[in-house]
């Protein structure tokens, strides 16, 4: 059986990402993907070796898109301005791509090299951004973990409708980010 003309791995991953973002990554099945693409499920096996592989490819796709969004936001920025840009880009990505975002959160398995590389590239980008604060490598990793925890907590609570008070959510994020950065300066002192 030959692959359908125009059906390739990037098209499959993009269609799966659309399902994930619209309905949640749990709704990405080979059947739902085949229906969206107008093919039979067995046709997908010409490109992916089942749902687990598809989810890994989606996670890689999500990590790369998140990395691209943060890189673009960082263009020409350093210090606090850069860190605020990271926070805004991260939250914007989580809002725009909730299904892909959910897949970016797990630590990669060693057997998935491309996934591990994409996750590492994101961490490396954040560590490089933190060089402004003169952290050593171990300190930077701890700070990245804290930053990811703060940003994820914020994104998750917002996605669940947890910020019901009539105050601007983005303003809250900026204020807390500045508090985080002020604490980072104290950590280094």
Helices and strands as residue ranges (DSSP letters): H 9-23, G 25-27, H 30-37, H 41-44, H 51-74, H 79-96, H 98-103, H 113-129, G 130-133, H 137-159, H 169-188
